[in-house]
Amino acid sequence: MSSSASTTSTGRPARPAGRGRRKRLTFDRVSFFAVFLGVPLVIFLVFVVSPFVQAIYYSLTDWNGFSATMNFVGAGNFVKLFQDDTFLLSLRNSVILGLVVPFVTIVLALALACVVTIGGSGTGAVRGLRRSSLYRVVSFFPYAVPAVVIGIIWAQIYDPSRGILNAVLTSLGFQRAENYPWLGDSRTAMAATIFVIVWSFVGFYMVLFIAGIRGIDPEIFESARLDGASRVRTAWSLVVPLIRDNVQTAYIYLGIASLDSFVYMAAMNPDGGPQNSTLVMSQDLYITAFTKGQFGYATSMGVMLAVVTLVFAALVFIINGVTGGRDKEGRR
Amino acid sequence: MTQTAVTEPTGTPPSAGVKHRGVGDRSLTFDVIAHVLLILWSLLVVLPLLWVFVSSFKTTQEVLGSPLTLPHHLNLNNYATAWNDSGVGPAFINSVIVVGFSLVIVMVLGAMCSYVLARFRFFGNRFIYYLMLAGLTFPVFLAIVPLFSILKNFGLLNTLAGLVVTYVAFALPFTVFFLHAFFKRLPYDVYEAAQVDGAGEWRTFFQVMLPMARPGLASVAIFNFLGLWNQFLLPTVLKPDNSVLTQAMAQFQSQAGYAVDFGALFAAVVITVAPVLVVYIIFQRQLRGSVVAGAVK
């Protein structure tokens, strides 16, 4: 046991947090720490932490993924990235997704959540809209559907000839919709994709925000009502400030997800769409690594993706801070 | 203003003195708008799924004919084709195996790790915790290329076992993060009592602490199940022979462009979606309860 115990030597001075009584090192305790902390930690270090660390090193080399040797090229890959028109286009598309998707999703989810929670009775306690549980059940459906399948479903809906969207539009009299390729025309490909991603996220965040709003002290709503505040006013001036931490969390999760969006693209426009109009960084990275075999260059794209993600998260924190976030007053 | 009672579909007893500036009338309008909005959104969610379901009974000729018509008769051929010929059947079973093993392992390891981090003080505790948090926020895409070669070096590339290990590793941070908060709230005197009664650390955990954490475990397990079941990127890179359900679906779709068996494609979508959706509808209260637990925490 001595070898495995050494992996958790940090665990030796352990004692229960509450009461500070130091215990003897029995076999029970040593094996307990070795297994409980050691095993998960080793798996985490080998398969999560080490790839991240290695990625940063590989991004500075010209490794092709198969040869034993690689040359250290320093910042060369990053210089190349900024001269690579395809990559810059994918960067631009990813940033568009990262800006539009979280914003639209949160506005929609918040609006629906407010409608559910502060609708309902005009008097008495704010108890929310009646018979609204069915809407919540239904809105949550997309969360139970794999993203790749969501992409497949919508690729069929958008299909120029056998898709239901064009069939409905033409039967309503929009003749221009006949055989219109929503995903195959560079004017609509991105917007159509964004719609699908938003569609898949709104229900989940709606439920999350409903939970947040339910956590607000009902007396606050009561006093707002007594002061004659309208519902829209209540939503905007009370609800939004009080659940802004939930909104911030949602913004960051959505940002990370939409800066990636690999799955949706893989299902709807695997080759980057018309004139690469929906090519995103993750796709460019995937193609560069596993089709072109430029592993070093591809990891430098991964580093850029991580940097963009971190900048995004930092911006969300800064904007929330500047506009007066972290206000916990009124929470139950 | 006397008709306020009518405008209150909630049926709450009208408490006196709260009716200011025509709130009652506005309430009715608001309710109507609210229901219209929610119905519109619900239709937007349900209709695409319904269309897929109906289309899954159509022959390919019917699919190519008109998207709006109903199938002539209820034939299940598409389902047989999808399950047997397209690789969706074996992939479904593979997915069950991989997700099943990963889920059990990650729940056990995650519970053990978060328990130690939440209940014991030792040097490096905070560091490990924050390292896990960092693992939660970094994009998987940064790790994907090195991960490919790590698995290759271990001889785990293109094996289900390799996929299980990776799933466990990447689901671990979320599991630990969520359960950490949960174990932290469990009472300390129960632990003390178990120790006094002579139970070792192992027995205390498995017979006393773990059963108490059951509600938290259920929530995390649900999230992990959905996350792993929907996983696409990791298998695409680490098990490129399309053996997991999400991959088989993507593969099937790209083939369908040539083989043109759209009826079977719709059937495959239903096969993929229906089991999870049915389980969700049965357990929807608990599932949304988990989201709430995560939000309020």
Interface residues (C-beta under 8 A of the other chain):
Chain A: T10 G11 R12 P13 A14 R15 P16 A17 G18 R19 T26 D28 R29 S31 F32 F33 V35 F36 L37 V39 P40 L41 I43 F44 V46 F47 V48 V49 S50 P51 F52 Q54 A55 Y58 G65 L108 A111 L112 V115 V116 G119 G120 S121 G122 T123 G124 A125 R127 L129 R130 S132 L134 Y135 R136 V137 V138 S139 F140 F141 P142 Y143 A144 V145 P146 A147 V148 V149 I152 I153 W154 A155 Q156 I157 S161 R162 G163 I164 N166 A167 V168 S171 W199 V202 G203 F204 V207 L208 A211 G212 R214 G215 R225 L226 G228 S230 R231 N246 I256 L259 D260 F262 V263 A266 A267 P270 M281 S282 L285 Y286 A289 F290 F295 A298 T299 G302 V303 L305 A306 T309 A313
Chain B: T4 T7 E8 P9 T10 T12 P13 P14 S15 V18 K19 H20 R21 V23 G24 R26 S27 F30 D31 I33 A34 H35 L37 L38 I39 W41 S42 L44 V45 V46 P48 L49 W51 V52 S55 V63 L64 S66 P67 L68 L109 G110 M112 C113 Y115 V116 L117 R119 F120 R121 F122 F123 G124 I128 L131 M132 G135 T137 F138 P139 V140 F141 L142 A143 I144 V145 P146 L147 F148 S149 I150 V165 T166 V168 A169 F170 L172 P173 V176 Y188 Y191 E192 G200 E201 W202 F205 L226 W229 N230 F232 L233 T236 V237 L245 T246 M249 A250 Q253 S254 F262 L265 F266 V269 T272 V273 V276 L277 Y280 I281 Q284 L287 R288 V291 V292 G294 A295 V296
